[in-house]
Amino acid sequence: MPAVTLITALPTFASPEEHRQIISSTPASFSSIPPVCKHQELNVTVRLDPAVDGFTDQDAAQGTLYVLTSVLVFMSSTGRGFQIEYPAITLHAISRGENGPSIYCQLDESDPSAPGADDDEEDTELRELSILPQQNGAAALEPIFEALSMCAALHPDKNNDGEGLDGDDDAFIDASNFDTFTGDEAQELSEVGRTNAAPSSFLHACFLPCFLDVCFRYRHSLQAALAHLESIIDYPHDLTSQANGIDGSEDEDDREEEEEEEEEKQADAEEAQPAVTTANRWTAQCLQSETNVCTYV
C-alpha cells in the first residue's frame, strides 16, 4: 500500500485560532471539526527515494509543507502535491548531513493486509523522504520536528495494538485466570500468602510496560498540558515570609515591635546620660570643697 498519496488540492484544515473558536462552544458534531494545522513551512524542497510516479523533480523543487493533525501534506508551487498518513511514517529525525539540514523520514510502503506481511520484517518496503527548508534553513527543523512528533502521537500504529515495549503479544493477560487471595492477616506474609499474591504483582509488571509505552507516545501532549497548567497557576511571590504566617504579616509585626523597643532604649540612654554627667560634677565639687576644708583646719 503506497504511503504517499498524490493530491491536487489541499485538505480542509483550520488554524489554531479558528480551532479555538470552533471548540469554544459545543459543536453540532465532533466529526465536523476540521484538522488543525500545527505548523506551516514555506519554500520547502522535498526528496523522495525511490521517486513516486506522477510526481516530478519540478514538483519537488519548491512548495509548502503543512503538518496537519490528520496527515502530513506537501503542496508544490506547480499545483501538485502529496499527503502521508502518520502511521506510515515509521521514523522521523533531524538530519544535518552533507545535503544540508533536513527532516529525514522513513515511510512504510508494505501492505499490512497482504498475506505474510508480518512474517519477515527485513523485506519491508521502505521509501525515504527528506524535507529541506530553504527559507529558514536549520532554524525551521525544530518546529517541524516537534509538530511531526505531536501529530504522530495522535495516530498510534494500529498493527502494534496490544504490544508492549518488547513487542510481546502477551502483554495484556486475563486476570480471571488467577485466584484471589482470601487469607487472613496471619497468612499474608506466609508462603501461601506470597504465592497467592504473586499474580497481582505479575499483572502489575505486565501492565507497567504498556502504561509507559502510552506515556511515551503521548509525551508531547502531556508536556503541553503541564506547560498550560504551570502558566495558569499563581505562585506566591515570597515563600520565606510565609513560613510562620499566611501572608507574612506576623513576621513583619514582630520586626516592627523589635525596632520600636530598640528606639525606646536608645532614647532612654540619651536622656540618662546628661543626668549622670551632672551628678558626677556635683560629687567632684563636694569632694574638692571637703579637701579644702580639711586643709584649712
Salt bridges, closest charged atoms under 4 A:
GLU17 OE2 - ARG20 NH2 3.77
GLU41 OE1 - HIS39 NE2 2.92
ASP59 OD1 - ARG80 NH2 2.86
GLU109 OE2 - ARG127 NE 2.99
GLU146 OE1 - HIS220 ND1 3.56
GLU191 OE1 - ARG194 NH2 2.60
ASP213 OD2 - ARG217 NE 3.52
